[in-house]
Amino acid sequence: MRWPAAIFFAPTLLWAQLQVSLIQGSVELPVREVMDLGSVDASDVLEARFRARNTASAAVAVHTIQVAGAGFTRKDVPALPATLAPGAALDFSVRLAPAGPGAYSAVLTVNTISILLRARATAGPVLSLEEERRGPIRLASMETVDFGSTEAGSSVTRRFRLENPYTERVEVAELAVQGDAFRLSAAFVVPRSLEAGESLAFEIAFVPVSAGAHSGRMVMNGRAFVLSGTATEPPPPRPQIVLDPANLRSGQQVRLRIRLAERARAAGQGELRVQFEPAQFGWPDDPAIGFVSPAGRSVRFSFEAGAEAARFDGRDEVILQTGTTAGRLTLEARLGVNCEQVTLVLAPLPVVVDTARAERKAGGLELYLAGFDNTRSVSQLVFTFYDRGGHVLEPGPIVVDAAAEFRRYFDSAALGGLFALRAAFPVTGDVSAVAAVEIEIRNSAGASRTSRVAF
Amino acid sequence: MPPRFALALLATAAFAQWEAAPPRAGYFLDREGRLRALWGVAGSFVLGEARLEGVVSHASSPAWTVAKLERALVLLDASGEERARFAAPAGPAVFAFDTAGVPALVYFPEERLLCRIRGMILEPLRTLEQDVAAIAWIDEDRSLALVRGAGRLELHEFTYSPNSPGTLVGAFPWDGPALIADRGRLLVAEGARLHLLQAGVALRDIEAPAPVIALHRMGADWVEVVTGDGGRLALRIGDAELRLYVLPEAAP
């Protein structure tokens, strides 16, 4: 729609008790007998808004609002007759839809008031949207071209055509696309001419990078057309949990990565959780089980568009500790609606000894041993001492019933199956003759024996 | 016939004293400068509560831990109880333990002052003007100091006579963080590479995930390794191999 380009300012026309004005924004411009509404592109529509106000001191009936002229119609006319109180007004519009370039005129009649309206339609490139099934759709200024819905990161293309249906050459002085999500995809050099009957096609692509509603404008020779489209979030990829080493047991720090089943089409984030179920009902939770940085049972991961793997606060992997209690570890990676779950069995093991030390003290021997029993069932300790020649010293293997003490310890400790063992052996005789010791520990899963520990 | 000796024990639980207890790997410094106990064994660590705040330097033996606060020195025993606290010069410190694992020496780099920790007393011994990276106890009269200079580390033996020069006993082609471990072993960082040496001979080495910026003795066989990307690792300096483990990190 084009506002009138030229208005004749004249003394107020007060035919009878009605004053007819042209509305421009918030301003009422009185009209006279001949009114030039300006020019419009032959492909567009020109609309002018008028107001009839009762300037008398008594009520006035408006019984006639008519427009007669090729291409002209009236619009938004209230039901007639309409009675206007003193000072009241009613609004209506006059619309020109030109059939082609040329001069247009019409008579506007409001009650007994007659106004000659004049306008011009100029020849310009005709813009159409090409639709496969429906054929070309001619576009008027400020009409909306909807690109529909597509995933953020993908694109939708619409094809347009500029045509010169007239007998004279027309100019394409300007063709541009505004808006971050829209691109004029065909190389199109302006300004250029379109000869009579000539047409040119071009494309505009909707290329949203983020989800949501997007809008833009196409501007051609000062005429603007609205572009709109909606972008949806692409579905998140499926997470895949990758463990190194793949076969887990108690007492390990394991490297864990999240691989994406397909390359990510948009950035995203998810959460990785670990749950633990002890092998025996009633066993307390194991604080050594979980991620180490930061320590806990859950950690967040994220990825950028195009990524094939997730990252953990900038790192490619996260470290998981399997703890020191037999049971079942369940890892769950949740990413949007996708969830990957892996359950691992931490099998019961014979006692695992991490450290063993032996020292001679005045009058005796001291042994220190640290490790874990993921079954919490240590039953016996067996100490075997050796001389420098490697011979077993009397009285041979010394067996100690350790079940009660270890049961008491595991019931009170809150460190899973972790334990340290300190043993002191008073010695009469030459303690330096004792060269080494081997310690065997038995639990419900079997027996484990240290290597020979030298004093 | 193999030599016989009598152990004063019987084949029952009453023969010896023994107990099961939680295993403590040592103490380490978290990202907020708090000294924390580290429980567990290799691959299975559990964070203990923060024991001291504002710690700038620390070291542990199997039985003792010494921590340097901004202007104090604190000694913790094997159970983590504070046994002594001294006023001390500002800044970091370097520590050494005697053969029994008792804190014996402390060096204050900003003062260039070497002191003896004797019971409840901090006794100044002498100054060491060099850039000292680590110290170690030999006996009541001598110590070792690992000093930096000209892009390398030199191991010097010092007496406590003021101004007496040290005796060069070894030199190494690196000048990164270093410490003198027990049994005469040296641990030196060269970028991300950690070298373990004994009697000047390279025993083995291992690559950390990032360049190493600090080393702290954490316990009997453990060294806390701090890397430039903020990582905190536990290095096991066992007889068979060097192994690195990730230290748990307290949630913010």
Interface residues (C-beta under 8 A of the other chain):
Chain A: S250 G251 Q252 Q253 P287 A288 V292 S293 P294 A295 G296 I319 Q321 T322 G323 T324 D354 T355 R357 A370 G371 F372 L381 F385 D387 G389 H391 V392 L393 E394 P395 I398 V399 V400 D401 A402 E405 F406 Y409 A413 L415 G416 L418 F419 A420 L421 R422 A423 A424 F425 P426 V427 T428 G429 D430 V431 A433 V434
Chain B: P2 P3 R4 F5 A6 L7 A8 L9 A11 T12 A13 F15 A16 Q17 W18 E19 A20 A21 P22 P23 R24 W39 G40 V41 A42 G43 S44 F45 V46 L47 A220 D221 Y245 V246 L247 P248 E249 A250 A251 P252
